[in-house]
């Protein structure tokens, strides 16, 4: 790890400075570990911010349980990619960290789409059927969205020469993350959402209730206090 090597060098310099005469000094001319540390910080902050936004938005518009399992799926896809990239011979460096930052905003899409589709079909009492129907409904577009993204990154793995050895780290990280995210969204996420309680989407008169809280708020604000148009000012009716 670059951070471990940097710390070892600084410790070595501190020990050697005490053995040198006053006229001789040791100093660090260039330390690229600072950029590595900054990129790690960016990855952590973006990942945390993305999880907070996913949990907040899905918790408001859908349900907190759906938001939790969608966010857990994103974390599982990234954790699983670390086992795959070690087998592919990819190390954690500046370019691989850039690839993780790049794919961070892409991997969340399929889980959100599948989760919303399953949530929409939760009107029925059969939760297993809702999970199957919702997944099948968006399976084709989600799969092709991931495949087109993978195809877009494949040319980076075919760049020849020394430059290609650097750029090949990007597709070797992006592609495993996308594949794991797709597998988790299609096979694991529906099984988790199947155990989430049934969603009541119908009102007292059997009409379908809107999933959008802002739309419901707009209907409440547009309604008059007395429930009729008689409460409006006479000048407005003219």
N, C-alpha and C positions, 0 to 999 in steps of 0.2 A: 504494500500500500504506500502511495506517495506520502501520506501524512506520517506514517510510521518512520519512513526513511528521513523525512525532514526533521522530525523530533530527535532521531538518533544523531543526525549531523549537528544540530544545535547543542545537544548534550556533549558531544565530542569537542566542539569548539570551546565550551565553557571549561571543560577539564584541561584542554591544552593551553588556554590563555594563562592559567595560573603557573604553568611551567616555562613560559616564555619570558625573555627580558622585556623591560619597559619599552625599548626601542622597536620591538617587533609586535605586530598585531595581526589578528585574524578577523575577517569580516565576510559576510554573505553578500556576494555580488548580485546574484539572481536566484530567486526562490519561486518556482512555479507552483509550489504547493499551495500558495495563497489563492491562485486562480482555481485550483482544484477544490479547495475548501469553499470558495465562493460559489462554485457550480453545485457542489453538494448542498449548500444552503438554499440555492434557488430551487433545486429539485425537491427538497423537503418542504419548503414554503409553498410551492405550487401544488404539490401533492396534498398537503394539509388543507389549503384553500379550496382545491377542487372537491375534496371529500366533504368539507363544510357546506359548499354550495349545493352539491348533490343531495346531501341529507336535508338541507333546509328547503330546497325547492320541491323535492319529491315528498317531503313530509307535509308541506303545505297543500300541494295539489293532489297528492295521492294519499298515502298513509305512512306514518313513521316506520312501520315494519317493512314496507316495500323499500323505503329509502335505506334502511339498515342493510338489507340483503343485497341491494344493488351496490352499495358502497363496499360491502364485504367482498363481493365478487371482483371488484376492481383491485382490491388489495391482494386477493388470492392470485390473480393473473400476474401481478408484478412480482410477488414472492416466488411463484412457480418459474418465472423467467430466469431467476438467478440460478436455478439448478440446471436449466437448459444451456445458458450461455457458458457455464463452466465446462460443459461437455463439448461445446463448439470452439473452445479455445479463446474466448473473448474475456478480457480483463476489464476491471473497472478503471477507466481512464477518462481523460477529458472528452474524447469523442463518444465513448459509450455513455457517459453522463448526458451529453447533448442528445443522444438518441432517446434516452429515457425521458428527458424533458419534452422532446418532440412527440413521443407517442403517448404522453400522459393525457393529453386532451382528446386523443383519438379512441383510446381503449374504452372510454366511458360510454360511447354512443350506443353500442349494441346492447349493453346491459340496461340502459335507460329505456330503449325502444321495446325490448322484450318485457321488461317489468311493467311498463304502461299498458301494453297490449293484454297481458294477463290480468291486470287490475281492471281493465274495462270489461272483461268477460266474467268478473266475479259477481254479477247480478244473480246468477243461478246458484242453487244450493250445492251443486256438484263441483267441488273445488278442484278435483282431479281433471274433470273435463274442461274447466276454465283454463287450467294451466296448459293442457294439451292444445286446445283450440287457439289460445292466445299465442303460443309459441309457433304453431304452424302458420298462423296468419302473417307473421313477420319474418318467418325463417328465410324465405327466398331473398327479400331485399337486404336483410342484415348480412346474410352470407355473401352476397355479391358485393356489398359495400366493403366488407373486409377483404375479399379477394382482389378487388380493384386497387385497394390501398397497398396490398402486398405486391401486386404486379408493378405498381409505381416505384417501389423501393428495390425491386430485384436488379435493375441495371446498375445500382451502386455496388453490388457484389461482383459485377463483371468487369469493373475497371481494372486495366492491366497495370503492371509496374508497382513501384513503391507507393504511389498514390492510392492504388487499389487496396493495398494492405491496410491503409488507414481507413478508407471509406467503407470497407467491407464490415466494419464493426457496427455501422448504423443499421443495415438490413438484418444482420444477425441478432440484433436486439429488438428491432421493431417487429419483425415477423413472428418470433416466438410470443411476444406479448399479445399481438393481435390474435394469433391462433388460440392461445390459452384463454383470452377474453371471450372469443367466440364459443369455445367449448364450454366455458363456465356459464355463459348466458343461455345457451341452448339446452344443456343437459343438467346443470346443477341449480341454476337460479330458479327454473320452474318447480323443481322439487322443494325448494325452500318456500316459495310463494304459495305452494299448494297447502301448506299448513297455516297460512295466515287466515284469520277469520273472514267470513263472508262480508262483502261490502254492500251496504244498503244504498241503492241508487234510485229508489222510487219514493215519491212523496205520498201524501195521504190519498190523493185521487188517482194514483197509479201512473202519474206522469213521470217521465225520466228526469231525475234531478241532475243539474249541471255539476260537473266536476270542477269547474272553475270558480274559486271563491270570489274573485273580483266581479264575475258576472252576476253572482248572487248578491253581492254588495251593491252593484249598480241597480238591480231590480228593487232592492230595499230602499235605496235613496231616491229612486224615481217614483215610488209609491207615495201617495198623499197620506197625511196623518189620519184622515177620516175614512180613507178607503174609497173615496169618490172624487170626481172632478169638481164637486161643489165647493171644495175648500180652496180652490185656486182663486186668486184675485180676479175681480171682474174685468179689470183692465187687460189682464193677460188673455181672457177668453175673447175679448173683442179683437 
